[in-house]
Amino acid sequence: MHPTIYHAKNLIKQLNEDKGVVFFCDLHGHSRAHGAFVYGCKSSEVPESTRIYPYILSKINPYFFFESSKFGIQSSRAKTARVVVYRELETIPAIYTLESSFSGTLDGTFYTPDLLKSIGRDVCRALIPYCELSVPFHIKTKTKTPNDNKE
């Protein structure tokens, strides 16, 4: 395993154990599909939980398309960051690969640097309402209590 990947996985695991991670997003450019959208993993216990964040983002940013987003795990994507993090940290329902087209949207809008920055800004802004709603949607919560360190 590449050292960068090894250390990134360990960091995510440690952060999840210490504080709890509620969101993971891998950013990609897409050469064939149009628009900005996400690929997300589909929780078998709470399937709608993976759709909440992209839906919120689609209401905040007009260049992000919830309708183009896909949820599930294809066997050909088993080694992607999104799937690996999902399988190793099952407590996080919001794990995505954010895809943004190199060519823009279907209506001919090209993604300029400013437009891409607006999507990035709104990825962060969408976390505010998502985090307020997400507590009941966590599949398995892992919280430390004062007695965890006592024997």
N, C-alpha and C positions, 0 to 999 in steps of 0.2 A: 504494500500500500504506500502511496506517495506520502511523504512527511506532512505536506500541507493538509491533505485529506485526513490523515490520522489525527493531527492536532485539532483540526476543526471539529471532527466528530467528538473528540474528548472534551473540548470546550463546550459544545452544545449539551453533552451528557451532564457535565458538571454544573452548568447553569441550570439545567432542568432539575437536578437533584437539590441544588441550593435554593433556588428562587422559583422555579417553575417557568417553563417556556410556553407562551401561548400562541406564538406565531413564528413560522419559518418560511422564508421565501427565497427561492433561487431565481436569478434573473437571466433571461435568455433573449436573443434575437431570433426571429423566425423568417426564413427565406421564402416559404411558400404560402402560408396562411396570411390573411389580412387582419389588421387591427391589433389591439392589445387584449389579452385574455389570459386565463390561468388553466393549468392542469392541476387538479387536486386529487388527493386520495379519498376514497369513499369509506367512511366508517361504517362497519356493519352494525354497530350498536346504536349509533345516532347518525343516520345518513345525512340528514339535513344540516348537521353541524358544519360540514365542509363547504356548504353553499352560502352561508351567512355573510362571511367576509367579502367574497367577490360580488355579491349582490349589493352590499353597502358601497363598495368601490364604484360599481356601475352607476349608482345614483349620485355620486360625488363628481365623477369625471366622465364627460361625454365621449371620450376616446377609448374608454375601456368597455368591452362588450361581454356582459355576463352570458348572453346567449351563445357565444362562441366558446365558452369555457367547458371543459370536460372533466368528469370526475370518475375515477377508477384507477386500477393498476393493470397495465398491460405487461405481460411477461417480458416483452422486449425492452421495457423501461425499468427492470428490476434493479439495475445498478445506478440509476440516477439519484442525485442527492435527495430529491423529494421522497422517493420510495424508500431509500435506505433510512432516512431520518424517521419516516412514518413507522417503519417496521421496528426500529430500535427504540423509539420513544412513542409508544402508543398513546400516551396521555395528551398529545397535541393534535386537536382536530384541524387546526389551521396550518396546513403544510402545503405549499404551492410552488409551482414553477410559473413565474410570470413571463409570458411570451409577448414580445412586441415585434410587429412586422417590420422588415427592412423597407417595404414598399408602401406602407400606409394602410388606409382603410379601403373598403370596397367602393365608397363613394368618391374616391380620388383624392382624399386628404392625405398629404404627405406628412410623415412624422419629422418635424423639424426639431432641432435641439431644445427649443423652448417648449414645444408640445410634449416631448419626452420628459422634460423636467416637470411639467405639470402632472403627468402621470405618476412620476416618482414622488412628488409632493403629496399627491392624493392617496398613494399607497400608505403613506404615514398618517395622513389625516383620517383615513377610514379605520385605523386602529382604535381611535378614541371611542366611537360608538360600539365597535366590535367588542372591545374589552369590557365595556359596561354590560353588554348582553351575554358575553361568552361564558360566564361562570357556570350556569346550569348545563352548558353543552360540553364541558370537559368530560371525557370518557372515564378516566380513572385519575382522580386527583391524588397527588402525593404531597402531603403537607407535613412538615416537621412540627413536633410538639416539644415542649421543654423536657419531657421524659425520654425522648428518643436517644439522648446521649448518656442516659443513666443505665446502669446495669442492675 
